[in-house]
Amino acid sequence: MVAVSVSSIFVASVAIYLTTKIDDEVFKVGMAFVALVFGLVTLICAPWILKLLVMAIPLFFGNLGNVSNLN
């Protein structure tokens, strides 16, 4: 199950990267959907520590953005 979760998180991260780099709106929506689906597969198949990391990383980077806006 770890191999499935690691490969699905890789596919989700590549899809998120492509949504930030591509200008085509239809492609962005498709890649966002792929990222959402594979992100959910990751959360279902992953061990607990990987689930915590997947949930904590966006929260951490979101808080860093708020701190940098305060300065």
QUIZIPE-V316646 format. One record per helix or strand of 3 or more residues. SS is the DSSP state (H for helix, E for strand). FROM is the first residue (numbers start at 1). TO is the last residue. If there is no record, write none. Layout:
ss: <SS | SS>
from: <FROM | FROM>
to: <TO | TO>
This chain:
ss: <H | H | H>
from: <2 | 25 | 48>
to: <21 | 45 | 70>
